[in-house]
Amino acid sequence: MSSDNEIKLGFFSQDVGHHVAAWRHPDVPADGGMSLDFHRNIARTAERGKLDMVFFGDQMAPMYPEDEQLGGTSRMLRLEPTALISALAAVTTHIGFVATVSMAYFEPFHIARKFATLDRMNGGRTGWNMVTSFESREALNFNVGVVSPPELRYRRAHEFAEVVKKLWDSWDDNALLRDKESARFFDPARLRVPEHKGEFYSSRGPLNVERSVQGQPVLVQAGSSPEGIEFAAHHAEVVFTAQSDLGDAQAFYGKVKGIAASQGRDPDHIKIMPGVMCFIGQTREQAHEKYARLQALITPQVGWMVVKQHLGVDISALPLDEPLPNFTASTGQLSRQQLLIDAARRDRLTVRQFYQRYVGSRGHHVVIGTPSDIADIFESWVDECAADGFNLMVPWSPGGLDDVVDLLVPELQRRQRFRREYTGTTLREHLGLPVPKSQYAP
């Protein structure tokens, strides 16, 4: 199979599933998000499906602060992802792991050392999802107290990422001699001391962890703002995004890769992987039944809470089964929110139908159908330059992941669009990414 023809697949693991009511599903262990055995089992399942990676998002605060009074979602709890992927790498052999760690509340040396250690320990299967943290409720947990504006956040992030990469290049690949006869553990001429002093950060180095077999951890970015796109085009090797329309996805794909090319990067060395929530059934009717079953578990209170959090509109006093009245989104990503509101009016949704549509997937692309239906969509997006692959936001676990591995993956393998066996051992090899050359190399 040509690597150019292969669809990339990640598993975006969150709690017991991405659907807001996943914890109420009768087949789901409600405490699974806090259970190492639960995470071990789904990591092994993802590896059985030959997926490229398991991706862990993170926020250092509850996702929905209003739930502190309501008590209606499992999003109040979240394990620290780097500790978790360290444990999961020990029970797997090939699949990669990506952890989200914010640049807002750590120093570059912390991040460089943490991820270099993980990458050494698991044989080059690590990626770092770089985020700038825009949520005020996270800032309140740290001394900073407030969130910086986007322009400043991303200016700091550019320098932060550059410092981390310098530190990762502290040791040439052949610097560690470990020669007992000559009593030379390393060659000082092949040790690079960054001596970084910049606008925001100062870090002498060198890093006290040598390079891994894949050179450096894979750099991942999630975000679609103008600042985020520019940052991704400059630094990222995988971009996680949220387009649900083919045309929008093609525009995003072209923009990121175009900016990267203008900066001298090979566009093929950036993999665009939109998030997709899949409901898979052996028949279309079965797939829709799975979707309806979870949708029915969304309580109005949670629906109102999430809509208010994301759209800035309080719909709690509206009759549930009457048409949604006219209103305008007033916070956050206004253009994306307005598209959702326009769709609700076009489809004449009731208040209940509106919050169910938005809350279940948080606005991400939802596909419902047979393995063949979903494989058709995936192939068209990849072949029409809208994506290189997909980050699968499984609605509930473990059942939703079992459907991916047992139903969707075999269909993609039958079409020769996905591997039957791992052909490499590192995350870079899975994704078709090169080992980065040290910036200090001649």
NORSULGI-V146179 format. One record per residue. RES is the residue in one small letter. SS is DSSP state (alpha for helix, beta for strand, coil for the rest). PSI is psi as a letter, one per 40 degrees, with the letter a starting at -180 (NA if undefined). Layout:
# NORSULGI-V146179
{{RES/SS/PSI} {RES/SS/PSI}}
This chain:
# NORSULGI-V146179
{{m/coil/h} {s/coil/h} {s/coil/d} {d/coil/d} {n/coil/e} {e/coil/h} {i/coil/h} {k/beta/i} {l/beta/h} {g/beta/i} {f/beta/h} {f/beta/h} {s/beta/h} {q/coil/h} {d/coil/b} {v/coil/e} {g/coil/i} {h/coil/d} {h/coil/h} {v/coil/d} {a/coil/e} {a/alpha/d} {w/alpha/e} {r/alpha/e} {h/coil/h} {p/coil/d} {d/coil/e} {v/coil/h} {p/coil/h} {a/coil/d} {d/coil/e} {g/alpha/d} {g/alpha/d} {m/alpha/e} {s/coil/h} {l/alpha/d} {d/alpha/d} {f/alpha/d} {h/alpha/d} {r/alpha/d} {n/alpha/d} {i/alpha/d} {a/alpha/d} {r/alpha/d} {t/alpha/d} {a/alpha/d} {e/alpha/d} {r/alpha/d} {g/coil/e} {k/coil/f} {l/coil/i} {d/coil/d} {m/beta/i} {v/beta/h} {f/beta/h} {f/beta/h} {g/coil/i} {d/coil/i} {q/coil/h} {m/coil/f} {a/coil/i} {p/coil/i} {m/coil/d} {y/coil/g} {p/coil/d} {e/coil/d} {d/alpha/e} {e/alpha/d} {q/alpha/d} {l/alpha/d} {g/coil/f} {g/coil/e} {t/coil/i} {s/coil/e} {r/coil/e} {m/coil/e} {l/coil/i} {r/coil/h} {l/coil/i} {e/coil/h} {p/alpha/d} {t/alpha/d} {a/alpha/d} {l/alpha/d} {i/alpha/d} {s/alpha/d} {a/alpha/d} {l/alpha/d} {a/alpha/d} {a/coil/e} {v/coil/e} {t/coil/i} {t/coil/d} {h/coil/d} {i/coil/i} {g/beta/i} {f/beta/h} {v/beta/h} {a/beta/i} {t/beta/h} {v/beta/h} {s/beta/i} {m/coil/e} {a/coil/d} {y/coil/e} {f/coil/i} {e/coil/i} {p/alpha/d} {f/alpha/d} {h/alpha/d} {i/alpha/d} {a/alpha/d} {r/alpha/d} {k/alpha/d} {f/alpha/d} {a/alpha/d} {t/alpha/d} {l/alpha/d} {d/alpha/d} {r/alpha/d} {m/alpha/d} {n/coil/e} {g/coil/f} {g/coil/f} {r/coil/f} {t/beta/i} {g/beta/i} {w/beta/h} {n/beta/h} {m/beta/h} {v/beta/i} {t/coil/e} {s/coil/g} {f/coil/e} {e/coil/h} {s/alpha/d} {r/alpha/d} {e/alpha/d} {a/alpha/d} {l/coil/e} {n/coil/e} {f/coil/i} {n/coil/d} {v/coil/d} {g/coil/d} {v/coil/i} {v/coil/h} {s/coil/i} {p/coil/i} {p/alpha/d} {e/alpha/d} {l/alpha/d} {r/alpha/d} {y/alpha/d} {r/alpha/d} {r/alpha/d} {a/alpha/d} {h/alpha/d} {e/alpha/d} {f/alpha/d} {a/alpha/d} {e/alpha/d} {v/alpha/d} {v/alpha/d} {k/alpha/d} {k/alpha/d} {l/alpha/d} {w/alpha/d} {d/coil/e} {s/coil/d} {w/beta/h} {d/coil/i} {d/coil/d} {n/coil/f} {a/coil/d} {l/beta/h} {l/beta/d} {r/beta/f} {d/beta/h} {k/coil/d} {e/coil/d} {s/coil/e} {a/coil/f} {r/beta/h} {f/beta/d} {f/beta/i} {d/coil/h} {p/alpha/d} {a/alpha/e} {r/alpha/e} {l/beta/h} {r/coil/h} {v/coil/h} {p/coil/d} {e/coil/f} {h/beta/h} {k/beta/h} {g/coil/a} {e/coil/d} {f/coil/d} {y/coil/i} {s/beta/h} {s/beta/h} {r/coil/d} {g/coil/a} {p/coil/i} {l/coil/i} {n/coil/f} {v/coil/h} {e/coil/i} {r/coil/i} {s/beta/i} {v/coil/d} {q/coil/e} {g/beta/c} {q/coil/i} {p/coil/i} {v/beta/h} {l/beta/h} {v/beta/i} {q/beta/i} {a/beta/h} {g/coil/i} {s/coil/e} {s/coil/i} {p/alpha/d} {e/alpha/d} {g/alpha/d} {i/alpha/d} {e/alpha/d} {f/alpha/d} {a/alpha/d} {a/alpha/d} {h/alpha/d} {h/alpha/d} {a/coil/i} {e/coil/d} {v/beta/h} {v/beta/h} {f/beta/h} {t/beta/a} {a/coil/f} {q/coil/i} {s/coil/e} {d/coil/h} {l/alpha/d} {g/alpha/d} {d/alpha/d} {a/alpha/d} {q/alpha/d} {a/alpha/d} {f/alpha/d} {y/alpha/d} {g/alpha/d} {k/alpha/d} {v/alpha/d} {k/alpha/d} {g/alpha/d} {i/alpha/d} {a/alpha/d} {a/alpha/d} {s/alpha/d} {q/coil/e} {g/coil/e} {r/coil/i} {d/coil/h} {p/alpha/d} {d/alpha/e} {h/alpha/e} {i/coil/h} {k/beta/h} {i/beta/h} {m/beta/g} {p/beta/i} {g/beta/h} {v/beta/h} {m/beta/h} {c/beta/h} {f/beta/h} {i/beta/h} {g/coil/i} {q/coil/d} {t/coil/i} {r/alpha/d} {e/alpha/d} {q/alpha/d} {a/alpha/d} {h/alpha/d} {e/alpha/d} {k/alpha/d} {y/alpha/d} {a/alpha/d} {r/alpha/d} {l/alpha/d} {q/alpha/d} {a/coil/e} {l/coil/e} {i/coil/h} {t/coil/i} {p/alpha/d} {q/alpha/d} {v/alpha/d} {g/alpha/d} {w/alpha/d} {m/alpha/d} {v/alpha/d} {v/alpha/d} {k/alpha/d} {q/alpha/d} {h/alpha/d} {l/alpha/e} {g/coil/f} {v/coil/h} {d/coil/h} {i/coil/e} {s/coil/d} {a/coil/e} {l/coil/i} {p/coil/h} {l/coil/d} {d/coil/f} {e/coil/i} {p/beta/i} {l/coil/h} {p/coil/i} {n/coil/h} {f/coil/i} {t/coil/h} {a/coil/i} {s/coil/e} {t/coil/i} {g/coil/b} {q/coil/g} {l/alpha/d} {s/alpha/d} {r/alpha/d} {q/alpha/d} {q/alpha/d} {l/alpha/d} {l/alpha/d} {i/alpha/d} {d/alpha/d} {a/alpha/d} {a/alpha/d} {r/alpha/d} {r/alpha/d} {d/coil/e} {r/coil/f} {l/coil/i} {t/beta/i} {v/alpha/d} {r/alpha/d} {q/alpha/d} {f/alpha/d} {y/alpha/d} {q/alpha/d} {r/alpha/d} {y/alpha/d} {v/alpha/d} {g/alpha/d} {s/alpha/e} {r/coil/f} {g/coil/e} {h/coil/i} {h/beta/h} {v/beta/h} {v/beta/h} {i/beta/h} {g/beta/a} {t/coil/i} {p/alpha/d} {s/alpha/d} {d/alpha/d} {i/alpha/d} {a/alpha/d} {d/alpha/d} {i/alpha/d} {f/alpha/d} {e/alpha/d} {s/alpha/d} {w/alpha/d} {v/alpha/d} {d/alpha/d} {e/coil/f} {c/coil/f} {a/coil/e} {a/coil/i} {d/coil/e} {g/beta/a} {f/beta/i} {n/beta/h} {l/beta/h} {m/coil/g} {v/coil/h} {p/coil/d} {w/coil/i} {s/coil/i} {p/coil/e} {g/alpha/d} {g/alpha/d} {l/alpha/d} {d/alpha/d} {d/alpha/d} {v/alpha/d} {v/alpha/d} {d/alpha/d} {l/alpha/d} {l/alpha/d} {v/alpha/d} {p/alpha/d} {e/alpha/d} {l/alpha/d} {q/alpha/d} {r/alpha/d} {r/coil/e} {q/coil/f} {r/coil/e} {f/coil/i} {r/coil/i} {r/coil/d} {e/coil/i} {y/coil/h} {t/coil/e} {g/coil/a} {t/coil/e} {t/coil/i} {l/alpha/d} {r/alpha/d} {e/alpha/d} {h/alpha/d} {l/alpha/e} {g/coil/f} {l/coil/i} {p/coil/i} {v/coil/h} {p/coil/h} {k/coil/h} {s/coil/h} {q/coil/e} {y/coil/e} {a/coil/i} {p/coil/NA}}
